[in-house]
């Protein structure tokens, strides 16, 4: 059986990154946009782990970076969800197209 | 141990204030009238403390470092926070959650302190997040206002997205160089395409935080929706902090890629100035107007950064010091007027001089300084920025910058004309200004004039950069 190499994992993580960017730019629902951002962050995690394992196995920087990214992503999601809930209270919707008072 | 305390003293002071506020909150609680002066005194102590016991050195294997320039940058940021606490005292006193607001603001300030001092991409990323997540919560502080939550939503989504892009760039840097230390990265950079790609990602994230065109779209909406205390914090303190670390990143970490980033800076600064100016021309709301004018100012800051030498650093630090005073004065006057009369449109400012001469003079001084008219400090700030940018002898670029200054003069003068010349049947009534706000406005006005007259301040900054 073929062992997955660095390029396979980089391919997955890059694809995940651009899926996340695409989702962020096209989705209208705020929670889905938040999920797209999580996809981007997870692609970064994959990148760090892959680089750490295949290229720099003696430097643990990548592994530590991943742990911190997971924690920060949780904090960011918590604040974002709080803001979205507050937006829902005033707008009765979490669609970005309904939040359109501020323009140009 | 004593090294640890002295080198990190600004951070420790801010942390102490945060904990004090936390205890006030969970304890019996205090009335806003009593608590606000206490907070202002604490912030004043923070400012004064940032000038003493400064020592250079680094901690934790170079993860955290302090130089006298960094200490000076931290005092600029503390001063700006102190002025904001004075200027917005009317709004803050009415606020239901005063301690929380300052806890968020000081956490963001703490993040900025660590960000300026960081010597490692991990610390840099963590502190960048610490300095942006609380600001998004601050933007949502007018809980009942629809515009406030909309602005906060735009801010948190765009900042989370930009930090995702930043992280992807960092991961590629780590993959190609094998290190995340600022001091080790330059030796490993060879300009391969993947490193250029990583650099572009990092640059994009910085551009998001600095609201450089084409990543400026969130700025005006957040500025308009958020309460003015948050807006002034965003436009002065977080811009300043990101500009400082941007200089470190470009000059130290990405020094081998100088040709790449010079070209990027030239293109983006021209785009930022032109678009910021063109949008500022058509604004009717004073907050949106100031938002677009601050986007245009970022374009001028990029001109100074593009110099790539010590003069670039000192001119940017000096300009940000000037910008703190002038922008806070403009936002302060706008805040006083909108808190007292609820009016935020430029048309409402017509005939302001008849009823409120003091506010009119401060606003005029601030706008002249932002436009760069000689007796004020803004002129010298722009002069140093542009002469630093001319170091590369790219004169067409400098001519475009100078032409943009003329355009910006036009829209600043529109507001001045509305205040002094235009007739109005119903001008804004005479506003009673509280003593603290008046004090802050006078400090800002004095700062604008004195920074232009006293040359030793710039010489002091220049001596720090060498």
Contacts between the chains, C-beta under 8 A, distances in Angstrom:
chain1	res1	chain2	res2	distance
A	17	B	168	5.8
A	20	B	164	7.1
A	24	B	157	7.9
A	24	B	161	5.7
A	30	B	153	6.7
A	30	B	157	7.5
A	33	B	157	6.0
A	34	B	157	7.4
A	34	B	160	7.6
A	37	B	157	7.4
A	37	B	160	4.8
A	37	B	161	5.8
A	37	B	164	5.7
A	40	B	161	7.3
A	40	B	164	3.6
A	40	B	165	7.5
A	40	B	167	7.9
A	40	B	168	7.1
A	41	B	164	5.5
A	41	B	167	6.7
A	43	B	168	7.1
A	44	B	164	6.9
A	44	B	167	4.2
A	44	B	168	5.3
A	44	B	170	7.8
A	44	B	171	5.1
A	47	B	168	7.1
A	47	B	171	3.9
A	47	B	172	7.4
A	47	B	175	6.8
A	48	B	171	5.1
A	48	B	174	6.6
A	51	B	171	6.8
A	51	B	174	5.8
A	51	B	175	3.9
A	55	B	175	6.3
A	55	B	178	6.7
A	56	B	174	7.8
A	56	B	178	4.5
A	59	B	178	6.2
A	59	B	179	7.2
A	61	B	122	7.1
A	61	B	174	6.5
A	61	B	179	7.2
A	61	B	180	5.0
A	62	B	171	7.8
A	62	B	174	5.9
A	64	B	122	6.8
A	65	B	121	8.0
A	65	B	122	5.7
A	65	B	125	7.8
A	65	B	170	7.6
A	65	B	171	7.8
A	65	B	174	7.2
A	65	B	180	7.2
A	68	B	122	6.4
A	68	B	125	7.3
A	68	B	126	6.2
A	69	B	125	7.9
A	69	B	167	6.4
A	72	B	125	7.7
A	72	B	126	6.9
A	72	B	129	5.0
A	75	B	129	7.4
A	75	B	133	6.2
A	76	B	129	7.0
A	76	B	133	6.0
A	76	B	156	7.4
A	76	B	160	5.2
A	76	B	163	7.7
A	79	B	133	5.3
A	79	B	136	5.9
A	79	B	137	5.8
A	79	B	156	6.1
A	80	B	136	7.8
A	80	B	156	4.7
A	80	B	157	7.0
A	80	B	160	6.5
A	82	B	137	7.5
A	83	B	136	6.6
A	83	B	137	7.5
A	83	B	140	5.4
A	83	B	149	6.5
A	83	B	152	4.8
A	83	B	153	5.4
A	83	B	156	5.5
A	84	B	153	6.6
A	86	B	140	6.1
A	86	B	143	6.5
A	86	B	149	4.9
A	86	B	152	7.7
A	87	B	149	4.4
A	87	B	150	6.8
A	87	B	152	7.9
A	87	B	153	5.3
A	90	B	144	7.7
A	90	B	145	8.0
A	90	B	146	4.8
A	90	B	149	5.7
A	91	B	146	6.7
A	91	B	149	7.7
A	91	B	150	7.9
A	96	B	153	8.0
A	99	B	149	7.9
A	99	B	150	4.4
A	99	B	153	6.4
A	101	B	146	6.1
A	101	B	147	5.3
A	101	B	150	5.9
A	101	B	225	7.9
A	102	B	147	5.9
A	102	B	150	5.9
A	102	B	151	6.4
A	102	B	154	7.8
A	102	B	220	7.5
A	102	B	221	4.0
A	102	B	224	5.5
A	102	B	225	5.6
A	103	B	221	7.8
A	104	B	220	7.9
A	104	B	279	7.7
